Each structure stands twice: as C-alpha cells, then as structure tokens.
Amino acid sequence: MTKALVRAVVLASFALTGSAASAADPLPDAVAAPSEIPVLSVHAEGVQVYECKPVTDGKLAWSFREPVATLIADGRTVGRHYAGPNWEHVDGSAVTARTNGSAPGATPADIAWLKLEVISHRGNGLFSSVATVQRINTSGGELSGACDKAGALGSAAYSADYVFLRRD
C-alpha cells in the first residue's frame, strides 16, 4: 500500500468515526464523542512530569504534576500542551479542559485515554470552537520505581494522539 493510500484510508476512517482510531476499533464509550465533529487531530511527543510526595501512610510516591508536549501535524510543530491542562495552537488560539472520562492505556506503562471537556478558550483561531479534547493511542507516560526524596521530580516519555472536536 502506498503512503498516500494509507493516509487516505486513515483520513476516511477519521471522518467516519470522529477520531483517529479506525472504524474497526471504536473508541471506548468513556472517551467517545459520537455526536461531535473533528476540528484537528495531532500527534504529541513529550513527557509526563511527576513529583515525589508523601502519601497517607507517610511513604513517598510519584504524583502526576504536569504534561509537557509538542503537538505535531503533517510533520510540523503546530502547538504545545502543558499544565492546566492547556493546548495552544500556533495561530494563537488555546483551550483549557478538565477530564470528563477515561479508559486504561493498552499496557500498564501507558497513560490513560481521556475525554476532556473544554472549560475555557483564549484567542481566535482553530481552537475557538473546540468543545472536547480526546487523548487516545497513548504510549508510555507512566513513571514507575521508587522515589526517595520528597520534592524530587521525575519524568516519563510519552506519545499520544489528541483529537479536538466541536459540537454540531
């Protein structure tokens, strides 16, 4: 199959399913948004940052702190993702969202797939109409191992696809 044909098939399944997952692999109900329309789908490469903190029994454990990722489309950087959680597009538009659903990643090392509800918009541009953000196709991002010093930071590389959707 040629690269162009593969891309056409992926785009066609994206248009039919409203996500980057193929029609043969529907999204878990907890992260699906079947009545919404895709605005943009990007790939993200970055890290999940954790902080070593005491837990209820006084022991130390890694606690999620923030994501730091580059958003990529067609081989070009088109934005960034960071604490909030926030996503910024190169056109100046941005959204902040909160988790509205989750499903486990494919392996224990993979962060969860998420459905996030947009709670604020900034700027005018591509993200101005976005109501929902899906994080799917995750790889990595879970930090394992002991932490031995409160306040220490650790990170785990991850990748994911983010789908930005608007309501009809």
Secondary structure, DSSP 8 states (H G I E B T S, - for coil): --HHHHHHHHHHHHHHHTSSS-TTS---TTT--TTEEEEEEEEEEEEEEEEEEE-TTS-EEEEEEEEEEEEEETTEEEEEEETTTEEEETTS-EEEEEEEEEE--SSTTB--EEEEEEEEEESSSGGGG--EEEEEEEEEB---S---STT-EEEEEEEEEEEEEEE-
